[in-house]
Amino acid sequence: MIQKLLYGVIGLFVLSFYLWMREQPGDLLDSLEELFWFTIASTMIVYSAPHLKNNILIWAWSIYCLGLLLDLLDDFIAVDIFPVIALDTSLKQIGFLLICYALYTMIVRQRDTISQLNNEILQRRRLEEKLKFDATHDELTQIGNRRACFTQFKTLCAQHTTLFYFDLDDFKRANDNFGHSCGDLILKKVAHSLSAQFGEDRCFRIGGDEFVAFGSFDTDNDEQLRKKLLEEVFEYGVGISIGFTATDTEIAPDKLLHLADAAMYSNKRLKSVRSKPRVS
């Protein structure tokens, strides 16, 4: 409502001034040009003011328009009658400089806002990546968890020929003898050894001390693999049982894991039999 009223005031003033100019002697071409630019500038202030949050720019624009108005009046009123007219050029220059300053501050503020938004986007992206990582990786060992294993199961089966299943022997005894912090360290070291042998994206912790991995190792020489996986934890008295089965994309993941798990338990029982003393 106020905006429409100001449009009306500007229009009435410009029309009245134009009619008054026509009655004045002399060439009015320059005055009409000045009246035109005053009309454009003042109308733009009324139009833009509700959308601008920079008060300096609004005041600077207004000062510039006042300079245009005094420059227009300078053609018809003598300076000695209305001395303020002498400030027309100064007001236009001051208004112009203030407009430049206001625009500069707006650009700086917008640049800071854009920089802040970019930082927020970056932080959000990092948070999303962290949440995604946490959802698919074991918190302790930092290798893939059970969910990640089943998500990538078909793809990894298509890329590798063998599914390995690992279970730590005497892990509970080591946990009791050396403490839970040492038990955590054992799991971390085994996970690190698995990553070194199979690749970090191909091994997963699917239970307390149970791991699976996808690879193409020589399954006839599992003793050598066992030694490599226990290099950093042998002093804690733990062992590792290894089971494996051929991958097949046509077989359900649960079925393949069951086959590899069964093979692992066969390996565990065989080692247990070997370790028992013979009775004559």
Stockholm file with secondary structure:
# STOCKHOLM 1.0

chainA/1-280         MIQKLLYGVIGLFVLSFYLWMREQPGDLLDSLEELFWFTIASTMIVYSAPHLKNNILIWAWSIYCLGLLLDLLDDFIAVDIFPVIALDTSLKQIGFLLICYALYTMIVRQRDTISQLNNEILQRRRLEEKLKFDATHDELTQIGNRRACFTQFKTLCAQHTTLFYFDLDDFKRANDNFGHSCGDLILKKVAHSLSAQFGEDRCFRIGGDEFVAFGSFDTDNDEQLRKKLLEEVFEYGVGISIGFTATDTEIAPDKLLHLADAAMYSNKRLKSVRSKPRVS
#=GR chainA/1-280 SS CHHHHHHHHHHHHHHHHHHHHHTSCSCCHHHHHHHHHHHHHHHHHHHHGGGCCCHHHHHHHHHHHHHHHHHHHTTTSCTTTSGGGGGHHHHHHHHHHHHHHHHHHHHHHHHHHHHHHHHHHHHHHHHHHHHHHHHHBCTTTCSBCHHHHHHHHHHHHHHCSEEEEEEEETHHHHHHHHCHHHHHHHHHHHHHHHHHHHCGGGEEECSSSEEEEEECCCGGGHHHHHHHHHTTTGGGTCEEEEEEEECCTTSCHHHHHHHHHHHHHHHHHHHHHHHSCCCC
#=GC SS_cons         CHHHHHHHHHHHHHHHHHHHHHTSCSCCHHHHHHHHHHHHHHHHHHHHGGGCCCHHHHHHHHHHHHHHHHHHHTTTSCTTTSGGGGGHHHHHHHHHHHHHHHHHHHHHHHHHHHHHHHHHHHHHHHHHHHHHHHHHBCTTTCSBCHHHHHHHHHHHHHHCSEEEEEEEETHHHHHHHHCHHHHHHHHHHHHHHHHHHHCGGGEEECSSSEEEEEECCCGGGHHHHHHHHHTTTGGGTCEEEEEEEECCTTSCHHHHHHHHHHHHHHHHHHHHHHHSCCCC
//
